């Protein structure tokens, strides 16, 4: 029965009801079907839903609507281009199958040679983890410096969990990471210049041609770019608020980026180290001219020293 409200007072709000049994069962059936069809793709779909839920929890309401739409549109654009690109690769016979390089008994479509090589090497490494029998050439190739990057462990773990089915779903990893790039750009651009600039910058990154292109194959560049943006964002938050946790996050991201691409990762590690200079300057020098002169001489001695 509905309780009548006392005159002059608002009616009590009805508690939110839980979803019905049939909708919940239908959602479970749909999720189970996609998991049976492609466990790897279903796993990334759950990661996408989790990211969308996290945005709603940690973002302001005016940010969440925009970021959710931007993320979904960016991901849909990359997935559509990925489907077109791989259909073109299959019809034109662009496959990686070189038994002299790795024990690779099947053909996998590729857009770039490195994408096919990383796929083959990660598959062989996953078979070694499983204790399967592989050719001696695969053991030899997995010990080579060329192509040795921590990024290999991402598709290797994917193949280890999902087996041969992951050879198709593994292509969805980089589009997912690529769709995360605009979110990170929005975060640190908003911190520096406000929401309008953040929206312009994030939309630009979502549509930037080369960032889309490199996310269509199994390449390490998208992962490295995500780690670079996380490093820059952490340093921006550290400079604005001087919270050690933000600097530590930037340091961890720079260290991970170094394991992906050590030549450019060194620059990120140097940037993280230099990030302490403004904070220490404000704390130790302040407005004292004498301290400022002493600090400048010390910095000059450091930067002009033979090792540096």
Steps between C-alpha positions, in 0.01 A plus 500: 500500500616855428534707812340843475736788565425747772356821355770759445785246483660324208425134444782267610722386215451139400809282539669397179404148408745234390496384136239239421581131476436469126722798398777368724468153349500643147815701575668189639406296195635768264825527698535122506443477126770757425736327743439169318547670164819685595625498861773752422261748339251452787779567749589829329130585487479457876810721534325765291189484718716521813679807368169669420373423852824635650464823304153551646629445853812716489402775254284802546153462342577758232819311412357148505243551224760647266776249581269200471382609157855583391636165616225296333522699175878473491486125565226446239700695240810288558308174496328591173831593336658184642233285337547675165878480521508130579243417237728678254805314635327162462379568147846620392684215672685712756580224751798416717611142462876447509597163642868596477444768764260333742301183540180651364262246347225737399463821308407820679396819314727797556530862395864548601788255513568577866137422583531155349837443664374597847198274451717205402754552775236551770317184387821295519578642845149412622553142385827488695309619808247222445780243478409412142754362258643768272769505238857584613484802269218644713711464816788670321288785366344575838848571637589758233553864593310616192134522590571439871258734676272468799209566265535137388364386836164666429407281198685205653278510810198539271597188300580311818152569641288463185704268276468507119172693525701796624669536160200700383401672824858611572458759225246681720757587769655797322165652392399485868823672608465748215150594617648574845741761361238779463388446861852554632559802277175649627610448860829687497387763247201580722732528801719750313261702284142414598214293357460668158867443415476144632210422270672644193824315575331166572287512183813584299684200644202272441506587129877534448583280198834353606375413849211313338729328249746361756215360709375276218775238535679325783770766545659636817459867406148545640597347834806723519291808421254415778788469748651826377173687551461346845852623586427853379165511682660380823768769474237767431308401812822488702601851392157643580438326833842362605358162594758226515250240377465684168878507451527132597234413240695693237822320600337157475350582159836630375674184622243283320537712186876444518443124484283547189731739314823566685628770263203730559438369851831652612365845412193437715715389795708820467179704487375333818828580675492863387145525632639549850688820408202743510368348822840511672556853369178623657575330830872575536552824311175688538559873445859512627738640231803345671344154505389542140855585389640204693243265350573624146873442549429151631275418204761636257766282661279194469399557138853592389665206671665245264260209576192710431 
